[in-house]
Amino acid sequence: MGIVNIEEDLHDQLRRASKVGCRSINAQAAFWIKIGMLCETNPTLSFNEIVERELRAAGVSPQPLAVVRHDEAA
């Protein structure tokens, strides 16, 4: 494991994003790095397709959300 020097602004964005994703700053950086590498090596896939592929590889089966129409919700 090593130390990576990044700009202060990027570190601030990492800190903010880590709160949204409930991750540590290091885990958020690792997530961004992994997704970035996967995007570069799979340029024809969308972000959502890459995440879905990674979830399935980890044994997670994402369930589709049910769509509720506003006129049926009442």
N, C-alpha and C positions, 0 to 999 in steps of 0.2 A: 504494500500500500504506500502511496506517495502523497505528496502535497502538490496541489495544482494552484497556481497563481492566476486569479481572474480579476477583472476590473471591479472596482467598488460598486458601480451601478449594477452590474450583472449579479454580484453577491447580494445586493439589496433586493433585486427581483427574485433571486433564489429564496431568500428568507421569506418574502411575501408569498410566493407560490407554495412554499413548504407548509405554510399555515392552511392554505386552501385545501391542499391534498393530504393534510394530516400526516406529513412526513417530516423527518429531520432535514436539515439543510443538506447534509451529505446524501441522504436518500433521494432528495429531489434532484440534486445534481446528477446522481447516478441514473435516475430515471430519464432525465433529459438527454444524457449522453447515450444511453442505450437506445432510446427512441430515435435520436438523431442518426446513430449508426445504422439502425434498421431502415430508416427512410432513405439514407444514401445508398444502401445496398439493395433496396427494393423500390426503385423510383416509380414503378407503375402502380404501387399500392397506396391507398389513402391512409391517413393516420388511423382512422377507425378500423380499417382492414388489418393493419399491423397490430393494433391492440387486441382485436378479436383473435387473431392468429396466435399471439403470445398467451392470451388467456386460455385458449383451447390447448396449447402445448403444456400449460401448467395444470391441466385437468379441470379447468373451470368452464362450465357450460352456461354462457350468458343466455338469459331468458328474454324473449321479446316482450316489450311493454305493451299492455293493452291500450288501445287508443279509445278515448272517450270523447264523443262528439258533444259539443256544448248544448245542443238541443235535446240530447238524451240524458244529460246530467241532472236536469231539474225534476 
